[in-house]
Amino acid sequence: MIARAFDAVPTALVAEDEPLLREEIVELLRKLWPELDIVAQTDDGVDALRLLTIHRPTVMFLDIQMPGLSGLEVAKQAAG
């Protein structure tokens, strides 16, 4: 997803089906990119697509293999 230049605060969606790994990703993002607002987290590709529609994040961090839809399928639908 292309970052929108007019967004004052960048927002993110994190989709990872392994809970400990998702927590680690979120923790690292908060340390490395403190101004990033993580608006949604999920463990499922279908839910990631739903949350994308609701939150319209600037960036997405997607696991490749998840239940429902893969991260690649979510990215393809987000781009289309």
C-alpha positions in Angstrom: 0.0 0.0 0.0 1.4 3.4 -0.9 1.9 5.9 2.0 -0.4 8.9 1.8 1.7 12.1 2.1 -1.1 14.0 3.8 -1.4 11.7 6.8 0.0 13.4 9.9 0.6 10.2 11.7 1.4 7.0 9.9 -0.8 4.0 10.8 -0.3 0.3 10.5 -2.0 -3.0 10.5 -0.1 -6.1 11.8 -1.3 -9.5 10.7 0.5 -12.5 12.1 -1.0 -15.8 13.2 1.7 -16.6 15.8 0.8 -14.6 18.9 4.3 -14.3 20.3 5.8 -13.3 17.0 3.0 -10.7 16.5 3.8 -9.3 20.0 7.5 -9.1 19.1 6.8 -7.4 15.8 4.5 -4.8 17.5 7.1 -4.2 20.2 9.9 -3.7 17.7 7.8 -1.4 15.6 7.0 0.7 18.7 10.8 1.0 19.5 12.0 1.6 16.0 9.1 3.8 14.7 7.6 5.4 17.8 5.4 7.8 15.8 3.7 4.8 14.0 0.1 4.2 15.3 -0.7 0.5 15.2 -4.4 0.7 14.6 -5.2 -3.0 14.3 -3.7 -6.5 14.9 -5.1 -9.8 13.7 -4.1 -13.5 13.3 -6.2 -14.1 10.2 -6.1 -13.0 6.5 -9.8 -12.6 6.2 -9.9 -10.4 9.3 -6.9 -8.5 8.0 -8.9 -7.5 4.9 -11.9 -6.5 7.1 -9.6 -4.4 9.3 -8.0 -2.8 6.2 -11.4 -1.6 5.1 -12.3 -0.2 8.5 -8.9 1.4 9.4 -7.4 2.3 6.1 -3.8 2.0 7.5 -0.8 3.7 5.8 1.2 0.4 5.9 0.5 -3.2 6.5 2.8 -5.9 8.0 1.5 -9.2 6.7 2.5 -12.8 7.5 2.8 -14.8 4.3 1.0 -17.9 5.5 -2.1 -17.3 7.7 -5.5 -18.9 8.1 -8.2 -17.6 5.7 -6.1 -15.6 3.2 -2.4 -15.4 2.8 -0.6 -12.1 3.3 0.0 -12.1 -0.5 -3.7 -12.5 -1.2 -4.5 -9.7 1.3 -1.9 -7.4 -0.4 -3.2 -8.3 -3.9 -6.8 -7.4 -2.8 -5.6 -4.2 -1.1 -3.8 -3.1 -4.2 -6.8 -3.8 -6.5 
